Amino acid sequence: MKARVHVMLKDGVLDPQGEAVKHALHGLGFDGVSGVRQGKVIELDLADGSSEADVAEMCEKLLANTVIESYRIELL
């Protein structure tokens, strides 16, 4: 079984990497970009019998800083 976890900063948390990407895109002539939020994607190969609850526990304990980040689990 595989799972993909999408981790993003929560709304209202400053995203300096996203701002840097937006600035760089504007420098390349992409002026239509009004905002950028940058996150990460983590792909997990899981043993048979693993559940979405197991992945959620991994996110809560290690994969996401739940104070400032949210996550979404996608089972593949």
VOKE-422179 format. One line per 3 residues: for each residue x, y, z of N, C-alpha, C. Coordinates in steps of 0.02 Angstrom, whole numbers, padded with zeros to 5 digits. Each point is the difference from the previous one (the first is absolute). Layout:
N
X/Y/Z/X/Y/Z/X/Y/Z | ... $
//
This chain:
76
00042/-00059/00000/-00042/00059/00000/00044/00062/00000 | -00022/00051/-00034/00036/00063/-00002/-00045/00056/00025 | 00032/00049/00029/-00037/00060/00021/00041/00061/-00019 $
-00035/00053/-00016/00032/00064/-00016/-00028/00050/00050 | 00045/00037/00033/-00019/00050/00049/00020/00069/-00027 | -00049/00044/-00004/00011/00069/-00022/00002/00044/00063 $
00055/00035/00011/00008/00042/00058/00007/00073/-00023 | -00041/00044/00028/00001/00071/-00018/-00003/00042/00063 | 00028/00060/-00004/-00008/00047/00055/-00073/00019/00005 $
-00024/00009/00061/-00069/00021/00011/-00009/00072/-00025 | -00063/00016/-00017/-00016/00068/-00020/00019/00048/00057 | 00027/00056/-00018/00020/00049/00050/00072/-00006/00024 $
00033/-00056/-00016/00070/-00009/00017/00042/00027/-00057 | 00047/00043/00015/00043/00028/-00052/00039/-00054/-00035 | 00007/00006/-00066/00034/-00050/-00041/00057/00035/-00039 $
00059/00009/00031/00054/00036/-00034/00024/-00036/-00063 | -00002/-00066/-00001/00020/-00035/-00062/-00049/00013/-00056 | -00064/00001/00016/-00051/00015/-00050/00008/00070/-00026 $
00016/00048/00044/00011/00069/-00022/00061/00005/-00045 | 00053/-00038/00016/00060/00001/-00042/-00015/-00028/-00070 | -00040/-00053/-00003/-00019/-00029/-00064/-00042/00050/-00040 $
-00048/00032/00033/-00042/00050/-00033/00043/00056/-00029 | 00048/00024/00040/00044/00054/-00023/00040/-00023/-00061 | 00026/-00062/00002/00039/-00026/-00056/-00043/-00007/-00062 $
-00062/-00023/00008/-00045/-00006/-00057/-00015/00068/-00031 | -00009/00050/00042/-00011/00068/-00026/00062/00023/-00038 | 00059/-00016/00025/00062/00018/-00034/00007/-00033/-00068 $
-00032/-00058/-00008/00001/-00036/-00064/-00057/00022/-00046 | -00039/00049/00022/-00053/00026/-00043/-00069/-00029/00012 | -00007/-00042/00051/-00065/-00030/00016/-00036/00045/00050 $
-00025/00057/-00023/-00030/00049/00044/-00071/-00018/00022 | -00029/-00051/-00029/-00067/-00021/00018/-00004/-00040/00064 | 00057/-00015/00031/00001/-00040/00061/-00009/00048/00059 $
-00054/-00009/00037/-00014/00045/00056/00018/-00030/00067 | 00012/-00065/00003/00019/-00031/00063/00028/-00070/-00012 | 00047/-00020/00043/00030/-00067/-00003/00004/-00027/00071 $
-00022/-00061/00009/00009/-00036/00063/00040/-00062/-00017 | 00053/-00012/00037/00042/-00057/-00014/-00009/-00052/00055 | -00002/-00062/-00019/-00007/-00054/00048/00045/-00058/-00018 $
-00017/-00059/00027/00039/-00059/-00016/-00046/-00059/-00009 | 00023/-00049/-00038/-00036/-00062/-00012/00045/-00057/00024 | -00029/-00043/00040/00037/-00058/00027/-00036/-00062/-00024 $
00036/-00045/-00034/-00029/-00063/-00022/00026/-00056/00044 | -00046/-00041/00023/00016/-00055/00046/-00018/-00066/-00032 | 00045/-00049/00005/-00015/-00070/-00017/-00016/-00034/00066 $
-00061/-00025/00007/-00023/-00027/00063/-00011/-00075/-00003 | 00008/-00032/00056/-00012/-00072/00005/-00075/-00013/-00007 | -00016/-00059/-00025/-00070/-00020/-00003/-00031/00004/00069 $
-00061/00022/00003/-00033/00006/00064/00006/00069/00031 | 00042/00043/-00029/00005/00069/00024/-00064/00037/-00017 | -00017/00048/00041/-00062/00036/-00010/00013/00075/-00006 $
-00052/00036/-00021/00005/00072/-00003/00012/00029/00070 | -00027/-00032/00050/00011/00022/00069/00074/-00005/00019 | 00034/-00052/-00025/00072/-00007/00012/00037/00059/-00031 $
-00018/00018/-00061/00033/00055/-00035/-00015/00066/00036 | -00061/00009/00023/-00018/00060/00037/00042/00005/00064 | 00012/-00055/00033/00042/00000/00060/00071/00020/-00017 $
00026/-00025/-00057/00067/00019/-00023/00003/00076/-00011 | -00052/00027/-00031/-00002/00072/-00013/-00001/00039/00065 | -00040/-00021/00047/-00006/00036/00064/00065/-00003/00040 $
00036/-00055/-00005/00061/-00009/00040/00064/00024/-00033 | 00002/00000/-00068/00063/00015/-00033/-00005/00039/-00065 | -00044/-00020/-00044/00002/00026/-00068/-00023/00072/-00008 $
-00043/00023/00045/-00026/00069/-00004/00006/00033/00068 | 00017/00063/-00001/-00002/00041/00060/-00070/00028/00005 | -00043/-00034/00037/-00071/00016/-00002/-00018/00068/00032 $
00049/00032/00030/-00012/00068/00026/-00007/00049/-00058 | 00042/-00009/-00051/00001/00047/-00057/-00016/-00032/-00067 | -00005/-00067/-00002/-00012/-00035/-00064/-00063/-00043/00004 $
-00031/-00007/-00058/-00056/-00047/-00007/00024/-00055/-00048 | -00034/-00056/00002/00018/-00055/-00046/-00063/-00033/-00027 | 00010/-00031/-00058/-00054/-00038/-00033/00030/-00067/-00021 $
-00035/-00053/00016/00023/-00068/-00016/-00036/-00025/-00062 | 00038/-00029/-00044/-00028/-00029/-00061/00024/-00072/-00003 | -00045/-00048/00004/00019/-00071/-00005/00000/-00019/-00074 $
00054/-00033/-00021/00007/-00017/-00071/-00009/-00075/-00012 $
//
